[in-house]
Amino acid sequence: MIVLKLILILLGIFLALFLLTLIIYFFNLDMKLAAAMTPVMHKYYDWQKRKRKKADGKEKE
């Protein structure tokens, strides 16, 4: 009986995860999240200090 309950619980978890990934895929939510995160990532990227190398191989700031 315990094994049957465990199998049903695991089946329910797998079904819930499958439905969640199906919803994410159907509504393209991963790319919508990436588009929403772009301004935040640009702010972080612009905030960072850069180390650039000159043509002769020496670093300048």
Secondary structure, DSSP 8 states (H G I E B T S, - for coil): -HHHHHHHHHHHHHHHHHHHHHHHHHTTHHHHHHHHHHHHHHHHHHHS---EE-TTS-EE-
